């Protein structure tokens, strides 16, 4: 039989007040969902554009910094490039450690909505980083001789150590300029600041290499001139941008807010930065500048592979957070992420095979002894790639304490293994120590992620 269909009449519509235009509830739900989807899509596109602009700036700056080191490596003697590697690494270590206040400033500026309060935060951050820069320069004046003779055991490095400390101070101010645009979500300008600093440094080094055969001190002086000039420009910019009425609490209160939020981030940041740079610093205590040049060249080339893992890290964190927020299976996320991680490991394996060709083309045949340390460092980077899905899952779950513990394990393994292996194997011993540290941190991270996934699946499993 044919089913009778009842014709919908006007009386079937929901009743409203006289003169009121009544909209069906079902239709209003569909329109509301469409508006929500459109708003989310627009917001997502905006975020992706910002992330893309920031990635372009970071990747471009790293490649330009690598270009500056390659110019020094190809034009200076091996001993001078070894000394330059030590000074450059020391400057980056100290400069990045002071960047912890930039992270706190970005967060504090973002949660503040009052315009006057934001001006106070900008002024407070400027004063704070100026104080840090002055402190670094004063410490460099007094500690340069101690670092040269008693720490690294190499006389004649006093000027290089002081210039490295001063460059770290100026670089910290330039990073604050980039953080200002990052806090305002002006990612194109953020990238421009990073690219200008790196491009100007590479250009200064290139001009210096054309004029004369460079040495370690001259190479670092190129960077200190560039960073000092940009630091002065950033200071003027931040002072001008913070002019205007300030809140009653004043700049001092803004500085206290920035420092207070930096408290819990400081140990994690310091451990992470020291773990990444400790190999060259320990190696410099036991080997000549010539051997240090081979390892420094390998460490600089490793930056190319770390760009790949660093980019994937941000992608994996976003995917893990999305899976957790949507209530999806964490095992499914790990399966997909590990496939991408395996592909990354495959790319690293190809680079390991082609390492002699890459060293010969980029640095020249005189750096052939850098191939073995480079291969060991790349194998360590493969362990990092394998642990990326697990580390991103831990961050997505908000269990950042485990990440800090992994960093401490890596640092302890790196220091212990380096002290044991460098005296026997030289630069290859330092690279092997970093491989052991990366493998230990990766193993711990994957075990913790497996435990968290099992516990999540147990708590969400339906009871019979």
C-alpha positions in Angstrom: 0.0 0.0 0.0 1.1 3.5 -0.7 1.9 5.4 2.4 -0.1 8.5 2.8 2.0 11.6 3.2 0.5 14.4 5.3 0.8 17.8 3.7 2.5 20.4 5.9 0.3 23.3 6.7 0.9 26.7 8.2 -0.5 25.4 11.5 2.4 23.0 11.7 4.9 25.9 12.1 5.8 26.8 15.6 3.7 29.6 17.0 5.2 32.9 18.0 4.1 36.2 19.2 1.8 38.4 17.0 3.9 40.1 14.4 6.9 37.9 15.1 8.8 36.2 12.3 9.2 32.6 13.5 12.2 30.6 12.1 12.0 26.9 12.2 14.4 25.5 14.8 15.9 22.9 12.4 16.8 25.6 9.9 18.3 27.9 12.5 20.5 25.0 13.7 21.8 24.4 10.2 22.5 28.1 9.7 24.2 28.3 13.1 26.4 25.3 12.3 27.3 26.8 8.9 28.3 30.0 10.6 30.4 28.1 13.1 32.1 26.1 10.4 32.8 29.3 8.4 34.3 31.0 11.4 36.4 28.0 12.3 37.6 27.7 8.7 38.5 31.4 8.6 40.3 31.2 11.9 42.2 28.1 10.8 43.3 29.7 7.6 44.5 32.7 9.6 46.5 30.5 11.9 48.0 28.5 9.1 49.1 31.7 7.3 50.7 32.9 10.5 52.5 29.5 11.1 53.6 29.5 7.4 55.0 33.0 7.6 56.8 32.1 10.9 58.3 28.9 9.4 59.6 30.8 6.4 61.4 33.2 8.7 62.8 30.6 10.9 64.0 28.3 8.1 65.3 31.1 6.0 67.3 32.5 9.0 68.8 29.2 9.8 69.9 28.6 6.2 71.4 32.1 6.0 73.3 31.6 9.3 74.6 28.3 7.8 75.7 30.3 4.8 77.8 32.6 7.0 79.5 29.6 8.7 80.2 28.0 5.3 81.9 31.1 4.1 84.2 31.2 7.1 84.8 27.4 6.7 85.8 27.7 3.0 88.0 30.8 3.3 89.6 30.6 6.8 92.1 28.0 8.0 90.9 25.0 9.9 92.2 26.3 13.2 90.5 29.6 12.8 87.2 28.0 11.8 87.5 25.8 14.9 87.9 28.9 17.1 85.1 30.6 15.3 82.8 27.5 15.9 83.5 27.8 19.6 82.8 31.5 19.8 79.7 31.3 17.7 78.3 28.3 19.7 79.0 30.1 23.0 77.2 33.3 21.7 74.2 31.3 20.6 74.1 29.4 23.9 74.1 32.6 26.0 71.8 34.5 23.6 69.1 31.8 23.4 69.2 31.4 27.2 68.1 35.0 27.6 65.3 34.4 25.2 63.2 32.8 28.0 61.9 36.3 28.8 60.7 36.7 25.2 58.5 33.6 25.6 57.1 35.0 28.8 56.5 38.4 27.2 54.6 36.9 24.3 52.3 35.0 26.6 51.8 37.9 29.0 51.1 40.4 26.2 48.6 38.0 24.6 46.5 37.6 27.7 46.4 41.3 28.4 43.6 43.3 26.8 44.2 46.8 28.1 46.1 49.0 25.8 47.9 50.9 28.5 48.9 47.6 30.2 50.3 46.3 26.9 52.4 49.5 26.6 53.8 48.9 30.1 54.6 45.3 29.2 56.5 46.5 26.1 58.4 49.1 28.1 59.1 46.6 30.9 60.4 44.0 28.4 62.7 46.6 26.9 64.2 47.6 30.3 64.5 43.9 31.3 66.5 42.9 28.2 68.6 46.0 28.3 69.5 45.1 31.9 70.3 41.5 30.8 72.5 42.8 27.9 74.4 45.1 30.3 74.9 42.2 32.7 76.2 39.9 29.9 78.7 42.6 28.7 80.0 43.1 32.3 80.3 39.4 32.9 82.1 39.1 29.6 84.7 41.7 30.6 85.4 39.8 33.9 85.0 36.2 32.8 86.7 36.2 29.3 90.1 35.3 30.7 88.7 32.6 33.0 86.8 31.0 30.2 89.8 31.1 27.9 92.4 29.6 30.2 90.7 27.7 33.0 87.6 26.3 31.2 88.7 25.7 27.6 92.4 25.6 28.3 93.4 27.7 25.4 95.3 31.0 25.9 94.6 33.9 23.6 90.8 33.5 23.5 90.0 36.4 25.8 89.0 38.8 23.0 86.9 36.1 21.2 85.1 35.2 24.4 84.3 38.8 25.2 83.0 39.5 21.7 80.9 36.3 21.9 79.3 37.5 25.2 78.6 41.0 23.7 77.1 39.5 20.6 74.8 37.3 22.7 73.7 40.5 24.5 72.9 42.3 21.3 71.3 39.2 19.7 69.0 38.9 22.7 67.7 42.5 22.0 67.1 41.6 18.3 65.1 38.5 19.4 63.0 40.8 21.6 62.1 42.8 18.5 61.0 39.6 16.8 59.0 38.6 19.9 57.2 42.0 19.9 55.8 41.3 16.4 55.1 37.7 17.4 53.0 38.8 20.4 51.0 41.1 18.1 50.5 38.2 15.7 52.3 40.1 12.9 54.1 37.0 11.7 55.3 38.5 8.4 57.2 41.3 10.3 58.4 38.6 12.8 59.9 36.7 9.8 61.4 39.9 8.3 63.3 40.7 11.6 64.8 37.2 11.6 65.7 37.3 7.9 67.2 40.7 8.1 69.5 39.7 11.0 70.6 36.5 9.3 71.0 38.0 5.8 73.0 41.0 7.2 75.3 38.7 9.1 75.9 36.5 6.1 76.5 39.6 3.9 79.0 41.1 6.4 80.9 37.8 6.6 80.9 37.5 2.8 82.3 41.1 2.4 84.9 40.4 5.1 86.0 37.2 3.3 86.3 39.0 0.0 88.5 41.7 1.6 90.9 39.5 3.4 91.4 35.9 4.7 89.1 35.8 7.7 89.9 34.7 11.2 87.7 33.7 14.2 87.7 37.1 15.9 87.0 39.0 12.6 84.1 36.7 11.9 82.5 37.3 15.3 83.1 41.0 14.9 81.0 40.9 11.7 78.1 39.5 13.7 78.5 41.9 16.6 78.4 44.9 14.3 75.2 43.7 12.6 73.5 42.6 15.9 74.6 45.8 17.7 73.1 48.0 14.9 69.9 46.0 14.9 69.7 46.0 18.7 69.8 49.8 18.7 67.1 50.0 16.1 64.9 47.5 18.1 65.4 49.5 21.3 64.3 52.7 19.6 61.3 50.9 18.1 60.1 49.4 21.3 60.5 52.7 23.2 58.5 54.6 20.6 55.8 51.9 20.5 55.4 52.0 24.3 55.0 55.8 24.5 51.7 57.0 25.9 49.7 56.7 29.2 50.8 53.7 31.4 48.7 52.0 34.1 49.0 52.9 37.7 50.8 49.7 38.5 53.6 51.0 36.2 56.5 49.4 34.3 57.9 47.7 37.4 54.8 45.6 37.9 54.9 44.6 34.2 58.5 43.5 34.6 57.6 41.4 37.7 54.8 39.7 35.7 57.2 38.7 32.9 59.9 37.4 35.3 57.3 35.6 37.4 55.9 33.7 34.4 59.4 32.8 33.3 60.1 31.0 36.5 58.9 27.5 35.6 60.1 27.8 32.0 63.6 28.8 32.9 65.0 25.4 34.0 63.5 23.5 31.0 64.8 26.1 28.5 68.3 26.2 30.0 68.6 22.4 30.1 67.4 22.1 26.5 69.8 24.7 25.2 72.8 23.4 27.1 72.1 19.9 25.9 72.1 21.0 22.3 75.4 22.9 22.7 77.3 21.0 25.3 79.1 18.7 22.8 81.2 21.5 21.2 81.9 23.1 24.6 83.2 19.8 26.1 85.1 19.0 22.9 86.9 22.3 23.1 88.4 21.4 26.4 90.2 18.3 25.1 91.1 18.7 21.4 92.9 21.2 19.2 91.1 23.9 17.1 91.8 21.8 14.0 89.8 18.8 15.4 87.2 21.2 16.7 86.8 22.6 13.1 85.9 19.1 11.8 83.2 18.7 14.4 81.9 22.3 14.1 81.5 21.7 10.4 79.5 18.5 11.0 77.3 20.3 13.6 76.6 23.2 11.2 75.5 20.8 8.5 73.3 18.9 10.9 71.2 22.1 11.0 69.8 21.1 7.6 68.4 17.8 9.0 67.1 19.5 12.2 65.0 21.8 10.0 63.0 18.8 8.9 62.5 17.4 12.4 61.8 20.8 13.8 59.1 21.5 11.2 57.5 18.1 11.7 57.4 18.7 15.5 55.0 21.6 15.1 52.8 19.6 12.7 52.7 16.6 15.1 51.8 18.7 18.1 48.9 20.2 16.1 47.7 16.8 15.0 48.0 15.3 18.5 46.1 18.2 20.0 43.4 17.8 17.4 43.0 14.1 18.1 42.8 14.7 21.8 40.3 17.5 21.5 38.1 15.5 19.1 38.2 12.4 21.3 39.8 10.3 18.6 41.8 7.2 19.2 45.3 8.1 20.3 46.6 4.8 18.9 45.2 5.9 15.5 47.1 9.2 15.8 50.3 7.4 16.7 50.0 5.0 13.7 49.6 7.9 11.2 52.3 10.0 12.8 54.7 7.1 13.0 54.3 6.5 9.2 55.4 10.1 8.6 58.2 9.7 11.1 59.4 6.5 9.3 59.5 8.5 6.0 61.6 11.2 7.8 64.0 8.5 9.0 64.3 7.3 5.4 65.2 10.8 4.2 67.9 11.0 7.0 69.3 7.6 5.9 69.7 8.9 2.4 71.5 11.9 3.8 73.8 9.6 5.8 74.7 7.7 2.6 75.4 11.0 0.7 77.3 12.6 3.6 80.7 12.5 1.8 79.3 14.1 -1.3 77.5 16.9 0.8 80.6 17.6 2.8 82.8 17.8 -0.4 80.4 20.1 -2.2 79.4 22.5 0.6 82.7 22.7 2.7 85.4 21.3 0.4 87.7 18.3 0.5 89.7 19.5 3.4 86.7 18.7 5.7 86.6 15.0 4.8 87.2 14.0 8.4 83.8 15.7 9.2 82.0 12.8 7.5 82.1 10.3 10.3 80.9 12.8 13.0 78.2 14.0 10.7 76.9 10.5 10.1 76.8 9.8 13.8 75.0 13.0 14.5 72.5 12.2 11.7 71.8 8.8 13.3 71.0 10.6 16.5 68.7 12.9 14.6 66.9 9.7 13.3 66.2 8.7 16.9 64.7 12.2 17.5 62.5 11.8 14.4 61.3 8.4 15.7 60.3 9.9 19.0 58.6 13.0 17.6 55.0 11.5 17.5 55.4 10.4 21.1 56.8 13.7 22.3 54.0 15.6 20.5 51.4 13.4 22.1 52.9 14.1 25.6 52.8 17.8 24.9 49.2 17.6 23.6 48.1 15.8 26.8 49.7 18.7 28.8 52.2 16.4 30.5 55.2 18.7 29.9 56.9 17.5 33.1 57.8 14.3 31.2 59.4 16.4 28.4 61.6 18.1 31.0 62.6 14.8 32.5 63.6 13.6 29.0 65.7 16.7 28.5 67.5 16.1 31.8 68.2 12.4 30.8 69.6 13.6 27.5 71.8 16.1 29.2 73.2 13.6 31.7 73.9 11.0 29.0 75.5 13.6 26.7 77.9 14.9 29.5 78.8 11.5 30.8 79.3 9.9 27.4 81.3 12.9 26.1 83.7 12.9 29.0 84.3 9.2 28.5 84.5 9.1 24.7 86.1 12.3 23.6 89.5 11.5 25.1 89.5 8.2 23.1 87.7 9.1 19.8 88.0 12.9 19.5 85.3 14.5 17.4 83.7 11.1 16.7 83.4 10.5 20.4 81.5 13.8 20.9 79.1 12.8 18.0 78.7 9.3 19.5 77.9 10.9 22.9 75.1 13.0 21.3 73.8 9.8 19.5 73.6 8.0 22.9 71.8 11.0 24.5 69.3 11.2 21.6 68.6 7.5 21.8 68.1 7.5 25.5 65.8 10.5 25.4 63.8 9.0 22.5 63.4 5.6 24.3 62.2 7.3 27.5 59.7 9.5 25.5 58.3 6.5 23.6 57.9 4.4 26.8 56.0 7.3 28.5 53.8 7.9 25.5 52.9 4.1 25.4 52.1 4.2 29.1 49.8 7.3 28.6 48.0 5.7 25.7 47.4 2.5 27.6 46.1 4.3 30.6 43.8 6.5 28.3 42.4 3.4 26.6 41.8 1.7 29.9 39.9 4.6 31.4 37.7 5.1 28.3 37.0 1.4 27.7 33.3 0.7 28.2 32.5 -1.5 31.1 30.7 -4.8 30.4 
